Amino acid sequence: MSEPAPLRVALVGYGFAGKTFHAPLIAATPGLALAVVGSSDAAKVGADFPAAAVVADPLQAATDARADLVVIATPNHSHAPLARAALAAGKHVVVDKPFTLDLAQARELAALAQRHQRLLSVFQNRRWDSDYLGIKQAVESGRLGTISHFESRIDRFRPQVRERWREQAGPGTGVWWDLGPHLADQALQLFGPPERVFASLAVQREGAVVADWAHVVLEYPRLRAILHAGMLAAGGSPRFLVHGSAGTLLKAQADRQEAQLLAGLAPGAPGWGEDPDPLQWFGPARAEHWPTPAGDQRAFYRGVRDAIAGQGFNPVPPEQAVALMAVLEAAVESAAQGRAVAPALSEAERSAADEMRLRRAQLRSHALAQL
């Protein structure tokens, strides 16, 4: 029996995200074929993927008849209109994070995908980072007891403002819209939507015009989840720190997959996603090192492929993307008003996002128990 034809993928945008993350991960996923790339630089695309058709106009690429699945990796302000056009053209759609610029757009796209009966997913690739997977396994296992403090940081040392759209004035720019979606999504996967969000955003570097420092607290009944990102940290910040009633867990170094991709390592090559930095556990009487599981961001595209084929779940369903957008938006409002803000989610939206999170955790636990 012959293998089914691969899903033809149109990748709209071949900048940093498209070239560094999406294209290599798509190419490394059996059952997906990069057929179309939306880019104004045909030579750049041709050097990497000579068999792909290059379409200069993003809208034409997003609706190209040669594609079954459209991946949108363009500047943030264009995510919603391109996703809207692709869904209306009958395409399955993956949108890079952040999903949209506001909650209203997120709800609109979720409803549109449901109406057209097409998969709509968001590229939350850091759900499959080694550091997060290790923390997630420990939290869900109950080995830390009741969690009271969760801290997640992405700190970098980039004192010079770079000439790129993410650091220029405009909708959806600045460090919160760049790194906040990763930080907040991971927290929501562990603990669900918070009751309130308290945030502080700041411009710290000389010449910066948008926020390059973010400190956000997600408030739960007992737990506080602290999300932090900055551009003037030369070292010394742990990636994760978790305090529970049974002890403390620390993960010092971050996942290596981005560095491996930038170095030209192909996803799945020997050493891919391996993390030699252990989880450090501190109990009341002793300390231990726990091995960190390997990360593999290819799991996102495998999940998309299987969900389209009816053989699995959407790895990042619209319900979760809507909940995340509500938290991102609440943080911006909180920083502007100087007070904690409740995410503007209905009870139905909150329940839907949390139900999917819990269901997947149960499935993971069952799968682990079968090993």
Buried (B, 14 or more C-beta within 10 A) or exposed (E): EEEEEBBBBBBBBBBEBBBBBBBBBBBBBEBBBBBBBBBEBBEBBBEBBEEBBBBEEBBBBBBBEEBBBBBBBBBBBBBBBBBBBBBBBEBBBBBBBBBBBBBEBBBBBBEBBEEBEBBBBBBBBBBBBBBBBBBBBBBBEEBBEEBBBBBBBBBBEEBEBEEEBBBBEBEBBBBBBBBBBBBBBBBBBBBBBBEBBBBBBEBEBEEBBBBBBBBBBBBBEEBBBBBBBBBEBEEEBBBBBBBBEBBBBBBBBBBBBBEBBEEEBEBEEEEBBBBEBBBBBEEEEEEEEBEBBBBBBBBBBBBBBBBBEEEEEBBBBBBBBBBBBBBBBBBBBBBEEEEBBBBBBEEEBBBBBBEBBEEBBEEEEEEEEEE
